[in-house]
């Protein structure tokens, strides 16, 4: 038989558990965390031989799971991307997304508005990118107001090139 003291003890324990669950629910109901940040590792920036107004810029981008870059454009630049690890979804303006899997390459013409993301919920993706671009032109320019039929993760800010952060003349990715 349960005594009055036991009943009060279980009632108090139940009340504490309800309060704890309520606090946990409020913590989980807060605004979603910031999108995962993509890391840009500088590999090389150098003048393009025989083309005094152009340069080659090479980066390795690491996309954490469910990370994305916003719509952007590389003004005057040819972009060659090679997936080192995982899968990158690439969406060009007006086209359906294209999966670029590890070992695959994509060549993008100059001045194409596009965005990319890692669709995996568990695995990072890496992309090795070579751009032949005009000198003294930013590596990328964000494009606002683009519409899409796909549903990628919420983009983070554009990744900052690690050498650019240290002061090397690479331009902003």
Backbone as ProteinMPNN parsed JSONL, in Angstrom:
{"seq_chain_A": "XXXXXXXXXXXXXXXXXXXXXXXXXXXXXXXXXXXXXXXXXXXXXXXXXXXXXXXXXXXXXXXXXXXXXXXXXXXXXXXXXXXXXXXXXXXXXXXXXXXXXXXXXXXXXXXXXXXXXXXXXXXXXXXXXXXXXXXXXXXXXXXXXXXXXXXXXXXXXXXXXXXXXXXXXXXXX", "coords_chain_A": {"N_chain_A": [[0.832, -1.17, 0.0], [0.494, 2.274, -0.737], [1.729, 5.016, 0.958], [0.644, 8.253, 2.282], [2.822, 9.947, 2.357], [4.47, 8.774, 0.421], [2.883, 9.224, -1.824], [2.902, 12.029, -1.961], [5.623, 12.372, -2.451], [5.966, 11.146, -5.011], [4.257, 12.788, -6.486], [5.579, 15.244, -6.258], [7.979, 14.565, -7.531], [7.0, 14.025, -10.113], [6.083, 16.603, -10.791], [8.523, 17.991, -10.88], [9.746, 16.648, -13.025], [7.968, 17.35, -15.121], [8.386, 20.141, -15.237], [11.094, 20.141, -15.958], [10.959, 18.886, -18.482], [9.412, 20.783, -19.8], [11.153, 23.032, -19.82], [13.222, 21.951, -21.372], [11.829, 21.623, -23.768], [11.321, 24.31, -24.432], [13.943, 25.188, -24.888], [14.603, 23.681, -27.147], [12.8, 24.767, -28.92], [13.745, 27.173, -29.708], [15.057, 29.57, -32.095], [16.306, 28.157, -35.165], [19.683, 26.938, -35.387], [22.541, 28.74, -36.678], [23.386, 28.466, -40.16], [25.603, 25.859, -41.293], [29.054, 26.584, -41.652], [30.973, 26.992, -44.56], [34.219, 26.005, -45.435], [36.949, 27.582, -46.972], [39.882, 26.76, -48.463], [42.826, 28.212, -49.415], [44.76, 27.486, -52.259], [46.322, 28.308, -54.481], [47.132, 31.336, -56.147], [47.902, 32.937, -59.058], [49.421, 34.789, -61.795], [48.104, 34.266, -65.099], [49.861, 32.604, -67.503], [50.968, 34.289, -70.381], [48.663, 35.781, -70.547], [48.169, 38.731, -69.526], [46.094, 40.092, -68.224], [44.691, 38.265, -66.748], [44.231, 35.736, -64.167], [44.967, 32.703, -62.317], [43.054, 31.087, -59.936], [42.933, 28.961, -57.216], [41.105, 26.911, -55.041], [40.175, 24.827, -52.25], [37.138, 23.715, -51.226], [35.368, 22.941, -48.325], [32.438, 21.48, -47.497], [30.365, 21.285, -44.847], [27.974, 18.809, -43.572], [24.711, 19.399, -44.855], [25.168, 22.085, -45.681], [25.38, 25.229, -47.466], [26.098, 27.475, -50.198], [25.212, 30.83, -51.06], [23.245, 32.107, -53.886], [25.316, 33.143, -56.525], [27.818, 34.744, -58.621], [30.597, 34.402, -60.834], [32.281, 36.761, -62.126], [33.275, 37.009, -65.406], [34.845, 34.714, -65.193], [36.014, 31.404, -65.843], [35.017, 28.404, -64.424], [36.218, 25.487, -62.989], [35.283, 22.643, -61.466], [36.052, 19.956, -59.291], [34.919, 17.181, -57.661], [36.102, 16.053, -54.68], [35.287, 14.573, -52.486], [32.302, 13.118, -51.25], [29.08, 14.487, -52.217], [28.148, 17.215, -54.21], [25.566, 19.427, -54.781], [24.74, 21.275, -57.57], [23.286, 24.131, -58.769], [22.304, 25.9, -61.51], [21.135, 29.032, -62.704], [17.829, 28.827, -63.813], [17.962, 26.121, -64.426], [17.551, 22.624, -63.513], [18.831, 21.236, -60.394], [22.108, 19.732, -60.354], [23.82, 16.795, -59.579], [27.064, 16.472, -58.417], [29.284, 14.111, -58.004], [31.825, 12.495, -55.961], [34.871, 12.34, -57.693], [33.86, 13.305, -60.047], [33.645, 15.941, -62.53], [32.886, 19.375, -63.2], [32.438, 21.913, -65.556], [32.071, 25.306, -65.708], [30.776, 27.952, -67.562], [31.773, 31.422, -68.029], [30.179, 34.006, -66.043], [27.782, 32.775, -65.125], [24.985, 32.515, -63.149], [24.731, 30.874, -60.096], [24.451, 28.316, -57.5], [25.524, 26.24, -54.731], [25.383, 23.176, -52.779], [25.698, 20.868, -50.007], [24.024, 17.949, -49.869], [23.99, 15.91, -47.992], [23.152, 14.606, -44.79], [24.934, 13.724, -42.985], [27.613, 13.458, -43.902], [30.6, 15.236, -44.823], [31.463, 17.237, -47.743], [33.874, 17.733, -50.338], [35.279, 20.071, -52.564], [37.377, 20.736, -55.228], [38.451, 23.571, -56.761], [39.215, 25.312, -59.697], [39.754, 28.42, -61.063], [39.828, 30.508, -63.879], [40.288, 33.769, -64.162], [39.471, 37.303, -64.54], [42.028, 39.627, -63.6], [42.065, 41.535, -60.562], [39.316, 41.441, -60.138], [36.653, 40.622, -58.036], [36.467, 37.318, -56.617], [33.925, 36.196, -56.354], [30.505, 37.294, -56.615], [27.692, 38.004, -54.749], [24.327, 37.198, -55.605], [21.244, 38.544, -55.308], [17.752, 37.746, -54.618], [17.047, 35.497, -56.171], [15.059, 32.839, -57.501], [13.931, 29.453, -57.003], [13.138, 26.017, -57.721], [14.083, 23.997, -56.215], [15.032, 22.751, -52.918], [17.393, 23.563, -51.14], [19.665, 23.469, -48.244], [19.644, 26.21, -45.86], [21.614, 28.937, -46.86], [24.962, 29.818, -45.801], [27.133, 32.582, -44.984], [29.31, 33.659, -47.62], [32.18, 31.592, -48.095], [35.258, 32.468, -46.575], [38.391, 32.804, -47.99], [41.205, 31.155, -46.751], [43.855, 32.112, -47.091], [43.314, 34.66, -48.009], [42.316, 35.777, -45.732], [44.616, 36.01, -44.315], [45.876, 37.998, -45.653], [46.89, 37.624, -48.245], [46.92, 38.344, -51.773], [44.232, 37.378, -53.01], [41.576, 37.852, -53.601], [38.044, 37.885, -52.81], [36.312, 34.897, -52.137]], "CA_chain_A": [[0.0, 0.0, 0.0], [1.256, 3.509, -0.856], [1.381, 5.957, 2.027], [0.447, 9.652, 1.908], [4.163, 10.497, 2.133], [4.904, 8.281, -0.893], [2.08, 9.912, -2.834], [3.435, 13.393, -2.087], [6.951, 12.26, -3.057], [5.785, 10.885, -6.435], [3.65, 13.983, -7.073], [6.647, 16.247, -6.365], [8.891, 14.089, -8.565], [6.302, 14.236, -11.382], [6.09, 18.037, -11.075], [9.894, 18.347, -11.281], [9.94, 16.122, -14.377], [7.196, 18.178, -16.05], [9.1, 21.414, -15.383], [12.314, 19.872, -16.719], [10.569, 18.656, -19.872], [8.973, 22.071, -20.343], [12.353, 23.841, -20.091], [13.897, 21.333, -22.514], [11.031, 21.955, -24.953], [11.57, 25.717, -24.771], [15.282, 25.291, -25.451], [14.566, 23.135, -28.499], [11.907, 25.561, -29.748], [14.394, 28.426, -30.094], [15.336, 29.701, -33.522], [17.304, 27.19, -35.597], [21.062, 27.424, -35.333], [23.061, 29.321, -37.915], [23.796, 27.438, -41.118], [26.995, 25.41, -41.198], [29.969, 27.427, -42.415], [31.818, 26.31, -45.528], [35.612, 26.425, -45.294], [37.683, 27.731, -48.229], [41.332, 26.677, -48.28], [43.561, 28.744, -50.559], [45.821, 26.628, -52.769], [47.217, 29.063, -55.341], [46.698, 32.42, -57.02], [49.056, 33.408, -59.805], [49.082, 35.289, -63.13], [47.969, 33.269, -66.155], [50.95, 32.791, -68.474], [50.563, 34.778, -71.695], [47.428, 36.575, -70.428], [48.494, 39.66, -68.449], [44.898, 40.589, -67.525], [43.991, 37.148, -66.104], [44.951, 34.949, -63.169], [44.404, 31.422, -61.911], [42.775, 31.021, -58.496], [42.586, 27.584, -56.861], [40.682, 26.71, -53.655], [39.47, 23.598, -51.874], [36.001, 24.069, -50.374], [34.825, 21.857, -47.524], [31.04, 21.724, -47.179], [29.834, 20.4, -43.806], [26.643, 18.302, -43.911], [23.594, 20.347, -44.942], [25.636, 23.465, -45.831], [25.13, 25.768, -48.806], [26.513, 28.84, -50.518], [24.1, 31.539, -51.695], [23.349, 32.392, -55.315], [26.439, 34.035, -56.791], [28.356, 34.73, -59.978], [32.032, 34.66, -60.969], [32.288, 37.645, -63.294], [34.346, 36.808, -66.372], [35.691, 33.572, -64.831], [35.68, 30.01, -66.126], [35.172, 27.661, -63.172], [36.327, 24.044, -63.164], [35.146, 22.023, -60.155], [36.258, 18.512, -59.204], [34.484, 16.704, -56.345], [37.078, 15.176, -54.024], [34.626, 13.745, -51.475], [30.877, 13.367, -51.09], [28.29, 14.976, -53.35], [27.776, 18.631, -54.222], [24.476, 19.772, -55.695], [25.021, 22.535, -58.247], [22.105, 24.624, -59.47], [22.499, 27.089, -62.323], [19.888, 29.772, -62.926], [16.944, 28.305, -64.84], [18.169, 24.693, -64.669], [17.41, 21.801, -62.301], [20.114, 20.931, -59.746], [22.93, 18.657, -60.887], [24.667, 16.179, -58.556], [28.462, 16.236, -58.783], [29.744, 13.146, -57.009], [33.28, 12.322, -55.852], [35.484, 11.866, -58.922], [33.262, 13.953, -61.217], [34.06, 17.307, -62.814], [31.936, 20.266, -63.85], [33.045, 23.129, -66.09], [31.043, 26.338, -65.805], [31.127, 29.103, -68.389], [31.779, 32.693, -67.295], [28.972, 34.795, -65.804], [26.606, 31.941, -64.878], [24.489, 32.62, -61.779], [24.58, 29.51, -59.584], [24.667, 28.055, -56.066], [25.854, 24.85, -54.481], [25.147, 22.723, -51.414], [25.938, 19.478, -49.649], [22.725, 17.413, -49.455], [24.12, 14.871, -46.971], [22.871, 14.979, -43.404], [25.97, 13.169, -42.107], [28.973, 13.455, -44.433], [31.071, 16.456, -45.493], [31.834, 17.123, -49.161], [34.997, 18.613, -50.685], [35.314, 20.445, -53.969], [38.605, 21.39, -55.673], [37.978, 24.504, -57.79], [40.183, 26.127, -60.429], [39.095, 29.489, -61.827], [40.616, 31.423, -64.694], [39.463, 34.953, -63.949], [40.136, 38.593, -64.741], [42.733, 40.172, -62.437], [41.429, 42.646, -59.861], [37.865, 41.261, -60.073], [36.378, 39.7, -56.914], [36.263, 35.922, -56.993], [32.484, 35.939, -56.457], [29.579, 38.363, -56.251], [26.39, 37.449, -54.341], [23.196, 37.623, -56.413], [20.036, 38.532, -54.462], [16.419, 37.632, -55.208], [16.884, 34.374, -57.097], [14.011, 31.868, -57.176], [14.288, 28.096, -57.377], [12.169, 24.975, -57.385], [14.73, 23.052, -55.299], [15.005, 23.144, -51.506], [18.671, 23.295, -50.47], [19.765, 24.027, -46.895], [19.805, 27.664, -45.779], [23.038, 29.235, -47.091], [25.731, 30.622, -44.861], [27.873, 33.621, -45.689], [30.259, 33.076, -48.559], [33.386, 31.206, -47.349], [36.43, 33.329, -46.712], [39.605, 32.091, -48.352], [42.105, 31.236, -45.601], [44.986, 32.98, -47.415], [42.796, 36.036, -48.086], [42.202, 36.234, -44.347], [45.975, 36.312, -43.86], [46.371, 39.159, -46.381], [47.392, 37.337, -49.585], [46.07, 38.981, -52.781], [43.492, 36.331, -53.708], [40.183, 38.214, -53.857], [37.076, 37.212, -51.931], [35.66, 33.79, -52.86]], "C_chain_A": [[0.888, 1.249, 0.0], [0.77, 4.486, 0.202], [1.18, 7.349, 1.454], [1.79, 10.3, 1.605], [4.683, 10.059, 0.771], [4.151, 9.006, -2.008], [2.596, 11.319, -3.055], [4.796, 13.37, -2.783], [6.819, 12.064, -4.571], [5.156, 12.082, -7.146], [4.709, 15.072, -7.266], [7.635, 15.848, -7.468], [8.277, 14.302, -9.956], [6.303, 15.706, -11.776], [7.468, 18.494, -11.53], [10.162, 17.866, -12.698], [9.186, 16.947, -15.409], [7.878, 19.52, -16.294], [10.351, 21.213, -16.224], [12.0, 19.644, -18.197], [10.113, 19.95, -20.545], [10.148, 22.965, -20.694], [13.096, 23.274, -21.297], [13.156, 21.642, -23.809], [11.233, 23.393, -25.384], [12.947, 25.892, -25.393], [15.307, 24.777, -26.891], [13.708, 23.958, -29.44], [12.538, 26.87, -30.184], [14.662, 28.438, -31.599], [16.413, 28.712, -33.934], [18.701, 27.796, -35.59], [21.477, 27.969, -36.694], [23.468, 28.206, -38.868], [25.275, 27.085, -40.953], [27.864, 26.248, -42.129], [30.849, 26.574, -43.316], [33.227, 26.877, -45.412], [36.271, 26.476, -46.678], [39.173, 27.733, -47.933], [42.011, 27.176, -49.555], [44.656, 27.768, -50.965], [46.824, 27.469, -53.558], [46.475, 30.214, -56.011], [47.94, 32.929, -57.722], [48.613, 33.917, -61.171], [48.992, 34.128, -64.126], [49.014, 33.564, -67.225], [50.389, 33.225, -69.83], [49.307, 35.618, -71.697], [47.599, 37.564, -69.283], [47.291, 40.19, -67.66], [44.138, 39.489, -66.794], [44.883, 36.462, -65.087], [44.237, 33.641, -62.933], [44.232, 31.472, -60.402], [42.288, 29.607, -58.187], [42.247, 27.53, -55.368], [40.143, 25.291, -53.49], [38.384, 24.025, -50.89], [35.526, 22.826, -49.644], [33.429, 22.263, -47.073], [30.629, 20.778, -46.05], [28.465, 19.848, -44.239], [25.602, 19.43, -43.878], [24.05, 21.811, -44.998], [25.445, 23.912, -47.272], [25.763, 27.137, -48.956], [25.343, 29.516, -51.223], [24.291, 31.664, -53.211], [24.475, 33.398, -55.512], [26.88, 33.888, -58.241], [29.855, 34.988, -59.905], [32.196, 35.455, -62.257], [33.523, 37.426, -64.166], [35.203, 35.581, -66.138], [35.13, 32.251, -65.347], [35.959, 29.255, -64.84], [35.179, 26.169, -63.477], [36.309, 23.434, -61.763], [35.301, 20.518, -60.238], [35.89, 18.081, -57.786], [35.495, 15.698, -55.802], [36.413, 14.163, -53.097], [33.153, 14.107, -51.435], [30.211, 13.8, -52.385], [27.997, 16.45, -53.154], [26.63, 18.784, -55.207], [24.792, 21.148, -56.261], [23.771, 22.936, -59.017], [22.468, 25.915, -60.194], [21.137, 27.737, -62.549], [19.105, 29.146, -64.084], [17.096, 26.828, -65.144], [17.917, 23.91, -63.389], [18.78, 21.523, -61.695], [20.786, 19.701, -60.363], [23.801, 18.118, -59.757], [26.06, 15.959, -59.123], [29.038, 15.367, -57.677], [31.26, 13.03, -57.038], [33.821, 11.697, -57.14], [34.921, 12.498, -60.181], [33.687, 15.416, -61.304], [32.914, 18.076, -63.441], [32.697, 21.506, -64.326], [31.92, 24.129, -66.324], [31.57, 27.521, -66.604], [31.137, 30.381, -67.545], [30.366, 33.258, -67.133], [27.686, 33.982, -65.67], [26.214, 32.083, -63.409], [24.197, 31.203, -61.281], [24.718, 29.489, -58.063], [24.973, 26.576, -55.903], [25.588, 24.483, -53.033], [25.487, 21.243, -51.263], [24.61, 18.906, -49.15], [22.798, 16.391, -48.318], [23.801, 15.422, -45.581], [23.984, 14.525, -42.461], [27.399, 13.364, -42.593], [29.366, 14.789, -45.06], [31.345, 16.173, -46.974], [32.966, 18.106, -49.424], [35.011, 18.827, -52.193], [36.601, 21.205, -54.252], [38.21, 22.26, -56.856], [39.138, 25.301, -58.36], [39.382, 27.16, -61.224], [40.137, 30.258, -62.617], [39.761, 32.673, -64.757], [40.219, 36.232, -64.284], [40.835, 39.032, -63.456], [41.905, 41.31, -61.848], [39.901, 42.608, -59.894], [37.609, 40.299, -58.912], [36.091, 38.289, -57.417], [34.778, 35.607, -57.189], [31.704, 37.177, -56.041], [28.237, 37.71, -55.927], [25.298, 38.042, -55.216], [21.94, 37.458, -55.557], [18.778, 38.25, -55.29], [16.195, 36.497, -56.186], [15.801, 33.427, -56.585], [14.444, 30.49, -57.671], [13.167, 27.142, -57.023], [12.767, 23.955, -56.428], [14.699, 23.604, -53.878], [16.328, 22.813, -50.823], [18.655, 23.821, -49.046], [19.928, 25.552, -46.961], [21.284, 27.997, -45.953], [23.667, 30.023, -45.956], [26.362, 31.761, -45.653], [28.859, 32.94, -46.627], [31.549, 32.744, -47.817], [34.546, 32.152, -47.626], [37.652, 32.471, -46.959], [40.614, 32.252, -47.222], [43.314, 32.111, -45.883], [44.527, 34.433, -47.495], [42.694, 36.606, -46.687], [43.565, 36.621, -43.789], [46.605, 37.443, -44.654], [46.95, 38.867, -47.748], [46.441, 37.917, -50.617], [45.293, 37.959, -53.602], [42.098, 36.774, -54.115], [39.279, 37.462, -52.924], [36.399, 36.108, -52.693], [34.182, 34.04, -53.06]], "O_chain_A": [[1.922, 1.272, 0.668], [-0.425, 4.751, 0.33], [1.499, 7.606, 0.294], [1.888, 11.119, 0.691], [5.268, 10.859, 0.042], [4.744, 9.359, -3.028], [2.718, 11.766, -4.195], [5.093, 14.238, -3.604], [7.495, 12.751, -5.337], [5.494, 12.358, -8.297], [4.74, 15.741, -8.299], [8.075, 16.694, -8.246], [8.977, 14.719, -10.878], [6.499, 16.037, -12.945], [7.58, 19.295, -12.459], [10.745, 18.599, -13.497], [9.725, 17.218, -16.481], [7.942, 19.985, -17.432], [10.642, 22.021, -17.107], [12.704, 20.157, -19.067], [10.398, 20.18, -21.72], [10.15, 23.594, -21.753], [13.551, 24.032, -22.153], [13.784, 21.896, -24.837], [11.31, 23.673, -26.58], [13.101, 26.67, -26.334], [15.956, 25.37, -27.753], [13.872, 23.857, -30.656], [11.931, 27.613, -30.955], [14.506, 27.423, -32.277], [17.334, 28.444, -33.163], [18.876, 29.002, -35.765], [20.848, 27.694, -37.715], [23.852, 27.122, -38.429], [26.084, 27.911, -40.529], [27.464, 26.578, -43.246], [31.4, 25.56, -42.887], [33.405, 28.09, -45.303], [36.162, 25.531, -47.459], [39.669, 28.612, -47.229], [41.797, 26.63, -50.637], [45.398, 27.277, -50.115], [48.031, 27.364, -53.34], [45.314, 30.07, -56.395], [48.916, 33.309, -57.076], [47.552, 33.53, -61.66], [49.712, 33.136, -64.007], [49.041, 34.659, -67.786], [49.46, 32.613, -70.357], [48.914, 36.127, -72.746], [47.204, 37.258, -68.158], [47.456, 40.685, -66.545], [43.053, 39.74, -66.269], [46.108, 36.577, -65.124], [43.071, 33.474, -63.289], [45.15, 31.851, -59.675], [41.352, 29.113, -58.815], [42.999, 28.035, -54.535], [39.717, 24.649, -54.45], [38.673, 24.621, -49.853], [35.305, 21.781, -50.257], [33.253, 23.253, -46.364], [30.55, 19.57, -46.274], [27.864, 20.371, -45.177], [25.617, 20.289, -42.996], [23.395, 22.683, -44.428], [25.359, 23.09, -48.184], [25.944, 27.867, -47.981], [24.565, 28.852, -51.908], [25.361, 31.364, -53.742], [24.585, 34.377, -54.773], [26.39, 33.035, -58.98], [30.328, 35.705, -59.022], [32.243, 34.884, -63.347], [34.657, 37.627, -63.73], [36.211, 35.411, -66.825], [33.923, 32.013, -65.294], [37.011, 29.436, -64.227], [34.275, 25.65, -64.132], [37.213, 23.68, -60.964], [34.758, 19.875, -61.136], [36.481, 18.56, -56.818], [35.713, 14.636, -56.386], [36.898, 13.043, -52.935], [32.795, 15.277, -51.571], [30.693, 13.528, -53.485], [27.64, 16.881, -52.058], [26.718, 18.32, -56.344], [25.08, 22.081, -55.511], [23.259, 22.161, -59.825], [22.884, 26.894, -59.575], [20.112, 27.054, -62.58], [19.631, 28.959, -65.181], [16.421, 26.32, -66.04], [18.051, 24.456, -62.294], [19.787, 21.569, -62.401], [20.125, 18.77, -60.824], [24.449, 18.892, -59.053], [26.223, 15.34, -60.175], [29.253, 15.827, -56.556], [31.903, 13.415, -58.014], [33.317, 10.681, -57.617], [35.439, 12.264, -61.274], [34.038, 16.042, -60.304], [32.071, 17.501, -64.13], [33.499, 22.075, -63.585], [30.953, 23.85, -67.033], [32.666, 28.022, -66.354], [30.561, 30.405, -66.457], [29.484, 33.025, -67.959], [26.616, 34.45, -66.06], [27.02, 31.802, -62.522], [23.509, 30.429, -61.947], [25.052, 30.492, -57.432], [24.722, 25.767, -56.796], [25.567, 25.349, -52.158], [25.554, 20.487, -52.232], [24.116, 19.335, -48.107], [21.768, 16.042, -47.74], [24.142, 16.559, -45.253], [23.991, 14.886, -41.284], [28.316, 13.429, -41.775], [28.559, 15.407, -45.754], [31.443, 15.02, -47.393], [33.023, 19.176, -48.819], [34.789, 17.907, -52.98], [36.889, 22.207, -53.597], [37.691, 21.753, -57.85], [39.936, 25.885, -57.627], [38.455, 26.817, -61.958], [41.193, 30.615, -62.095], [38.665, 32.667, -65.317], [41.449, 36.248, -64.31], [40.311, 38.838, -62.36], [41.138, 41.964, -62.555], [39.257, 43.639, -59.698], [38.274, 39.268, -58.811], [35.544, 38.099, -58.503], [34.415, 34.842, -58.083], [32.163, 37.99, -55.238], [27.703, 36.951, -56.736], [25.324, 39.23, -55.537], [21.617, 36.349, -55.133], [18.746, 38.484, -56.498], [15.239, 36.534, -56.96], [15.649, 33.24, -55.377], [15.214, 30.369, -58.624], [12.351, 27.416, -56.142], [12.039, 23.127, -55.88], [14.381, 24.773, -53.66], [16.39, 21.887, -50.014], [17.733, 24.544, -48.667], [20.304, 26.102, -47.996], [22.129, 27.413, -45.274], [23.004, 30.785, -45.252], [26.144, 31.881, -46.858], [29.199, 31.772, -46.437], [31.984, 33.536, -46.981], [34.776, 32.574, -48.76], [37.915, 31.521, -46.222], [40.858, 33.373, -46.774], [43.769, 32.808, -44.975], [45.259, 35.338, -47.096], [42.958, 37.79, -46.477], [43.659, 37.462, -42.895], [47.743, 37.826, -44.379], [47.469, 39.786, -48.382], [45.24, 37.98, -50.356], [45.639, 37.693, -54.753], [41.479, 36.095, -54.935], [39.705, 36.488, -52.303], [35.94, 36.342, -53.811], [33.489, 33.21, -53.648]]}, "name": "protein", "num_of_chains": 1, "seq": "XXXXXXXXXXXXXXXXXXXXXXXXXXXXXXXXXXXXXXXXXXXXXXXXXXXXXXXXXXXXXXXXXXXXXXXXXXXXXXXXXXXXXXXXXXXXXXXXXXXXXXXXXXXXXXXXXXXXXXXXXXXXXXXXXXXXXXXXXXXXXXXXXXXXXXXXXXXXXXXXXXXXXXXXXXXXX"}
